[in-house]
Amino acid sequence: MATSSEPRVTLIGKPGCHLCDVAREVIAAVTAELGETFQEVNMLDDADLTARYAEMIPVTLVDGAQHDYWRVSADRLRAALTE
């Protein structure tokens, strides 16, 4: 479980990814609404992430566990963060 100083949400993507841009907007809105934070990770900087998620980006993690990929549902993300 994340501590209060660690972002609970991670967005894994890469530059130039239009779906990543859309996901970032949804994640930013939901986390701001709930007083949470998120971090963004460029999968191109990590060979393991690239191998694991190359065909799935953007990938959203909540508390370190995979939550969504390709598209982010604001309702699903909100529910995961308030459970």
N, C-alpha and C positions, 0 to 999 in steps of 0.2 A: 504494500500500500504506500502511496506517495505521502510525503510529509507536506506540511503547508507551504514550505519553501520550494518544493519541486512542482513543476507543471504536471497536472494529471493527464493532459492530452498531448499527444505527439502526432504531428503530421509528417509522414515520410513521403517525399516527392523528389522532383528534380526541376531544374530551371527549364522554362519553355513549355511546361506541361499545363495546358489550359484547364484540365480537370483539377489540377492542384490549385490553380488560382480560385476556382469556384469553391473547392473544399476549404481553402484558407478563409474565405469570406464567411462561410457558414460556421466554421469552428470559432473564428474571432467573435462573431456575434453571440453565439451561445455561451462561450466562456466569459465574455464580458458581462452578459446578462446574469450569470450565476456567480460572478466574482472569482472565477477560476482563471488560470493562465494556460497557455499552450506553448510548445516549442516546435520548431520546424527542423527537420533533418534532411539534408541533401543525400539521397541514396548513392549518388555518384562518388561521394567521399568515403564510402564504406563498401568494400567488395562483398561482404556477407549480406548486407541489405540489398545490394543490387542483385545478387544471385537469388535471394529469397523472394523479393517483391517486384522484380523487373516487369512482369506483365500485369501487376495489380495496382500500380500507383494511380492516384494517391492512396496511401494506407493510413488509417487512423488508429492509434493505440489509445486506450483509456487505462490508466493505472498500469501501464506496461503490457497489457494484453491486447491482441488485435481486436478491433471493434468493427471497422468497416473498411471497404476498399472500393475504388472507382468513384463512388458517390457517397456523400455524407448526408444523412438525414438529420436535420435539426432536432426533430422530435425524439429520434432514437438516441442521439448524443445527449440531449437534455435528460432523458430518462436514465441513461447510464451514469450520469454525473450526480443525479439526485437520489439514486437508490440507496 
